[in-house]
Amino acid sequence: MEDALDGLFVNIAHQCPNGIQGLLEAFFGFLARRTDFYYGSTESAAKKLVLDNFKKYKDVATTRREREREEMKEKDEREKRRRAEKAEEALRKNAEKAAEAAGDNDTSKGVVIEEVFDEPSANGEQPTEVEVKEDKVPTASEKPEPKPVKIGPLEEGEEEDEADKDKLKPNEGNGGDLPNYRWVQTLGDVDLYIPTKLPTRIKSRQVTVQFKRKHLKIAIGGNTILDGPLYNEIKTEECSWILEDGLEVVVHLEKINKMEWWSRIVDGEPEINTKRVQPENSKLGDLDGETRSMVEKMMYDQQQKQLGRPTSEEQKKQEMLKKFMDAHPEMDFSKCKFG
């Protein structure tokens, strides 16, 4: 019977000002106007009836509150596990892509060494000339524009580009610390932590979070925190948000492109310098040896490219060439042709 009346009481509560106080005033006013509650028995009996019901339902409310806390805790733990699994899956996929790219490089590139023989000379001796052909390493002017993914901090002594000087330094989570919110990221997802900045705890109904593929809106208590085009597209079906203890809103965004670092959440917000992003080594430690080595190689090659230095594959080619030259001192390398 009690549950059956909840809808009626909720409707009444919505019409009463001042929350619980307004609801109680309406109820006791009803008792005064329409019942003999105040004069049908002694004052002490009426007060006892009120206090007995207060104590009874206080226990019910306490039990419900504890159950909700446990459910929220379990939900939070599940969410953390899900994020960890997503991060590991993103690393695995990145490693597979890096391995495929490395495989393509191994089959299509390499050091080609040819021996070129000239016609015999007049004295009958056959001069030997070695032609070493090596894949051309593009010069700075020939290099393609770097991808937006920039992994690793700036090298010591390396100066920032002029365009990056006004950008923020990433926080420990590779995101940004801004006046109204803090955000962190991995290559696969983004998490925002938004304090309500209100004097009292709020309810979920006071929070508005709208996910679209390329747009995000977040409002708390009528105050809009973010509303604009995202840095890049997200998987809306895998995004979520929770209100923690009525004091902080936590928003989870799942990236579609898992091979780039975001410099901002939405257009118009302050940007971080993605060149200073540092991947989490702790996540690499969770991978098996083979996968970890692939991911580390991918990260190293990306950083080398950004710095205009040879990748691990190019270094191997240079080492092979040096070993060949050392192994054949009888050959005249002064006339070597490199192409």
N, C-alpha and C positions, 0 to 999 in steps of 0.2 A: 504493500500500500504506500509506503514511504517513497519508494522509487517512482511509483506511478504519478506522484504529485510533483516530481522534480521539474517537469516541463512548465507546470503552472507557476511554481516559485521562481524559476529562472525568468519567466516573462514578467512577473511582478518586480523582481530585482532590477531588471532593465529599465523599468519605469520609475524607480525610486532614486532620488538624488542622494549623494553622500554614501553610496555603497552599503556596507553592512548596517551602519547606523540608521540610514534611511529605511532599510528593510525592517529592522527591529521596531522603529517608530511606527511604521505602517501596521505591523502585526499587533503590537500592544494597543495601538489606537483602535484597531478592529475589535480587540477583546473588550475595550472600554465601551465602545459604541453598541456592539451587537451581542455581548454575552454578559453573564453575571459573575465573571471571573473575579472582579474586585470586591464584590459584596456577597457572593453566594456562600463563602466560607470565611474562616478567620484569615487575617492578613498573614499570620505566620504560616498557615497551611498553603496559601497562594505562593509565598516566597519559597517554601520548601519544594513545591511542585516545579517551580522555575529552576532552582538550583539542582534538583535531582536530574532533570533533563539535560541541564548544562554539563554535569559530570558524566552522564551516560554517553552523550554524543561527543564529548571531548575525547574519550577513549577511542571512539570510532574514527574521529578526525586524525588523531595521532597515528593510529594503525594505518590509515589510508596514506598519510604523509610519508611514513616510513616505507611503505610499499612503493610509492611513487619515486622515492629517492633511490631505492634498489633498482627499479626498472630503468631510471635515468642513468645510473652507474653502469648497468649492464649494456645499455644502448651505447654509452660513451666508449666502453671497452670494445664493443663490436665495431664501432666506427673507427677506432684507432687501429684495430687489427686489419680492417678493410683497407685503410690508407696505407698501412705497411705492406700489405699484399700487392696493392696497386703499384706502389713504388718499386717493389722487387720485380713485378711483371714488366714495368716500363724499362728497368735496367736490363732485364733479360732480352726484351725485344730490341733495345738499342745495341746490345752486344751481338745479337744475331745479324742485325743490319751491318754492323761493323765487320763481322766475320765474312759476310757475303761480299762487301766492298773490297775487303782484303783479298778474298779469293779471286775476284775479278782482276785485281791489280797483279796478282801472281801469274795469271794465265796470259795477260795481255802486255805485261811489261817485263823488262829484264835487261840484263847486260848481254849484248851480242858481241862476240869477239871473232873477227875474221882474220885469216892470214892472207896477205896479198903478195903474190910472187911476181916480180918483174922478169923480163927476158934476161937470159944469162949475159953477163958482161963479156968484154973482149978476152979477159984472162980466164974465162970459164967459170968464174965464181958466181954463185947464185946468191944475190943479196936478198935478205929477208926483211920484209917490212910488215909490221903488224898494224892493222887498222882496228881500232876499238870503237864500237858504236854503242852509245849509251842513250837511253831515253833522255830527251832534252828536259832540263829543269827550267821552267819558265822564269824569265826575269821579272823584276818588280813591276815593270810596265805591262808585261804580258799576262800577269796573274789575274784570274777572274776576281770579281768582287767577293769579299768574304761573306759567308752565310751569317744570318743574324744570331746563330748560336755561338757564344763565346765562352769557352770553358777555361777556368783557371784565373788566378789573380794576376795583376800586372807584375812583370819581372822587376827586380830591384833596380832602380835607376831609370826605368822606362817611364816616359812622360805620357800623360793623357792627351788624347786628341783635343783640339780646341772645342769641339762640339760636346765633349764629355765633361768639361771642367765644371759646369753648373749642375751636373747630375749628382744624386745622393750616393753615398757609399752603402752597399748592401749590408743588411743586418746579419746576424749569425745564421738566420734561416734563408739567406739569399733573397730576401725581399726588402721591404722598406718600413721604417718607423715614422708614421705621419701623425699630425695632431689629433685626428679623429679615429684612427684605426692603425693596426699593425698587420702586415701580411708577410707570409713566408711561402717558399715554393720549392718544388723539385722539378725535374724535367717533365714529370707526368701530371702534376696537380698544383693547385694554389689553395692556401688556407688564409682566411681573414679573421682577425680578432678585433671586435668592435665593442668597447665599453659603452654602456648606456649613458653614463654621466648624469643619471637622474638620482635624486635623493632617496628614493625608495625602490624596492624590487618591482619589476614589471612582469606582465603576463605575455605569453606568446602572441595573444591577439593584438598586442600593441606593436608588434614587429611586422614589417612588410618586406619580403624578399621575393623578387621576381627574376627567374632565370630565362634568358633567351639565348639562342645560339651565339649571338654576337652582341648581346646587351645585358646589362645587370643593373637592377635597382634595389637599393637597401634603404629603408626608412625605419626610424625608431621613435615611437611616440609622436608621430607627425613631423619629425625632423628628418629630412632627406640627407643621408650620408653619402651615397653614391647613386648616380643615375646617368648612364652614358654608354657609348660603344666600348666593348671590351678590347683589350690588346689583341686578342685572337679568339678563335671560336672555341666553344666548350661543348661537352656532352651533357645536355640539360638533364637527361634521364639519370645520370650518375652524380649530379650535384645535390647538395643537401645543406641544411642549416639547423642549428639547435640554439636554445637559450639556456645558458649555464647559470644556475642559481639566481636567475632574474636580474643579473648584473652585466652579463657579457653575451653578445651574439657571436657565434662561431659559424662561418660560412665556408663550405668546401666546394671548390671548382675543379672539374676534371678536364684537363686539356685534351684537345683533339690532336694537335701537333705536339708530339712528345720528344721533339728534338730541338727545342729552343727554350731560352730563358726569357721571361717577360720582364720588360723594363718598367711597367706600370700596370695597374688594374684596368682603369678606363681612361679614355682620352681626356686630356686636360689635367690629370693628376700629376704630381711630381714624379720624375723618372729616376730610377737607379742606374748606375753604371754597370751594365752586364759584364764588362771586361773584368770586373773585380769579383764576380761570382766564384765561389769555391764549392765544388761538389762535395757531398758528404762522404767521407771515407768510411764512416761507420756502416753505411749501406753496402759499400763494396765488400766489407768484411763478412757480410752475410751470404755472399755468393760462393759457389764452388770455384775451385782453382782455375778451371778452363774459362768459365764465363767471366770471372774477375779479370783475368789477363786480357781478354778481348776488350772489356770495357775500359780498362786502364790504357790499352793501346789506342783506342778510339779517342780518349780524352787527351792523350799525349800528342797524337797526330794533329788534332784540332788546334791545340795550343801552339804547336810548331808552325802550322800554317798561318795562324794569326800573327805570329812574330816574324814571318818570312824566312823560316828556317826549314831545313830538310826534314821530311817525315821519317818514320822508322824504316819504311821500305826504301826510300831514297838513300838513307844511311847504309843500308845493307848493300845496295848496288855499289856505292863508293868503296865499301870495304872489300867487296869481291874484286873490283878493279885493282885495288892496291895489292891484294894477295896475288893476283895473276902477274902483276908487274914484278913483285918480289920473287916469284917462283921462276921467272924467265929472265935472269940478268943478261943472258947471251943475246937477247933481242934488243934491237935499236929502237927505243921508244921516242927518240927525238923527232921522228917523222910520223908519229902516231896521228891519226885523224880521228877526231871525236865528233860524232854526229848524232 
